[in-house]
Amino acid sequence: MKANQEGALATTIQSGTSLLTLINVFTVSPERQQELVDLLVHATDHTMRAQPGFVSANIHPSLDGRRVVNYAQWRSRAHFDAMLTDPEARIHMVAAQEIADFDPILCTVAHVDHA
């Protein structure tokens, strides 16, 4: 795990850590893609970052306008599961459901290769 300048953990993709990785692929109509991006950024800045065990979230809008990918990291599965039951976090999840379909996938990192 890597700390940023403020000492908080930053996104680090490496095998052999205990971090839980969430890869959430949202399918959205192109005219609502930016709305979804804004919602996810707001949720991260105002709710998720305050959740125990939150490490990072990275929001990636696709070039075709039809998807948004959230690559997020949590310290553990227990932290992630606790966030799912938090009333403030649920508000953002319900709002996202009204804009897009999504398919969350929980992962670990098996391998990283850099040139």
C-alpha positions as CSV (number, residue, x, y, z in Angstrom):
1,M,0.0,0.0,0.0
2,K,1.2,3.5,-0.8
3,A,0.5,6.7,1.1
4,N,-0.2,10.0,-0.7
5,Q,1.3,13.4,0.4
6,E,-1.3,13.7,3.3
7,G,-0.4,10.2,4.6
8,A,-3.7,8.6,3.5
9,L,-3.5,5.4,1.5
10,A,-3.5,5.9,-2.3
11,T,-4.6,3.5,-5.1
12,T,-1.9,0.9,-5.5
13,I,-2.3,-2.1,-7.8
14,Q,0.0,-4.8,-6.6
15,S,-0.4,-8.5,-5.8
16,G,0.1,-9.8,-2.3
17,T,-1.8,-7.2,-0.4
18,S,-4.9,-7.7,1.8
19,L,-6.8,-5.0,0.0
20,L,-10.2,-5.7,-1.5
21,T,-10.7,-4.3,-5.0
22,L,-14.2,-3.3,-6.3
23,I,-14.6,-3.1,-10.0
24,N,-18.0,-1.7,-10.7
25,V,-19.1,-1.4,-14.4
26,F,-22.1,0.9,-14.8
27,T,-24.1,0.8,-18.1
28,V,-25.7,4.2,-18.8
29,S,-27.2,6.1,-21.6
30,P,-24.7,8.5,-23.2
31,E,-26.8,11.6,-22.3
32,R,-26.6,10.6,-18.6
33,Q,-23.0,9.5,-18.4
34,Q,-21.7,12.8,-17.0
35,E,-24.6,12.9,-14.5
36,L,-23.5,9.5,-13.2
37,V,-19.8,10.5,-13.1
38,D,-20.8,13.6,-11.1
39,L,-22.9,11.5,-8.7
40,L,-20.0,9.0,-8.1
41,V,-17.5,11.8,-7.6
42,H,-19.8,13.5,-5.1
43,A,-20.5,10.3,-3.3
44,T,-16.8,9.6,-3.0
45,D,-15.9,13.1,-1.8
46,H,-18.7,13.5,0.7
47,T,-19.5,10.0,1.9
48,M,-17.3,7.1,0.9
49,R,-14.0,8.7,1.9
50,A,-15.3,9.0,5.5
51,Q,-16.2,5.3,5.6
52,P,-13.9,3.2,7.8
53,G,-11.6,1.1,5.6
54,F,-12.0,3.2,2.4
55,V,-8.7,3.5,0.5
56,S,-9.5,5.0,-2.9
57,A,-12.0,5.3,-5.8
58,N,-11.2,6.0,-9.4
59,I,-14.0,6.9,-11.8
60,H,-13.5,6.1,-15.5
61,P,-16.1,7.3,-18.1
62,S,-15.8,5.3,-21.3
63,L,-15.1,7.1,-24.6
64,D,-18.3,5.7,-26.1
65,G,-20.4,7.3,-23.4
66,R,-22.2,4.1,-22.4
67,R,-20.2,3.0,-19.4
68,V,-18.6,4.3,-16.3
69,V,-16.1,2.1,-14.4
70,N,-15.4,2.6,-10.7
71,Y,-12.2,1.0,-9.6
72,A,-12.2,1.2,-5.8
73,Q,-10.2,-0.2,-3.0
74,W,-11.1,-1.1,0.6
75,R,-8.9,-2.3,3.4
76,S,-11.0,-5.5,3.8
77,R,-14.2,-7.3,2.8
78,A,-15.6,-6.5,6.3
79,H,-15.1,-2.7,5.7
80,F,-16.8,-3.0,2.3
81,D,-19.7,-4.9,3.7
82,A,-20.2,-2.4,6.5
83,M,-20.3,0.4,3.9
84,L,-23.1,-1.4,2.1
85,T,-25.3,-1.0,5.2
86,D,-24.5,2.6,5.9
87,P,-27.6,4.8,5.4
88,E,-25.6,7.7,3.8
89,A,-23.8,5.3,1.4
90,R,-27.2,3.7,0.5
91,I,-28.6,7.0,-0.6
92,H,-25.9,7.2,-3.3
93,M,-26.3,3.6,-4.4
94,V,-30.0,4.1,-4.8
95,A,-29.4,7.3,-6.8
96,A,-26.9,5.4,-9.1
97,Q,-29.5,2.6,-9.6
98,E,-31.9,5.3,-11.0
99,I,-29.4,6.4,-13.6
100,A,-27.7,3.2,-14.6
101,D,-27.5,-0.6,-14.4
102,F,-24.3,-1.9,-12.7
103,D,-22.4,-5.0,-12.1
104,P,-20.0,-4.9,-9.1
105,I,-17.2,-7.4,-9.0
106,L,-15.1,-8.0,-5.9
107,C,-11.5,-8.9,-6.6
108,T,-8.0,-9.4,-5.4
109,V,-4.9,-8.7,-7.5
110,A,-3.3,-11.8,-8.8
111,H,-0.6,-10.2,-11.0
112,V,0.8,-6.8,-12.1
113,D,3.3,-6.3,-14.9
114,H,4.9,-3.0,-15.9
115,A,7.1,-2.3,-18.9
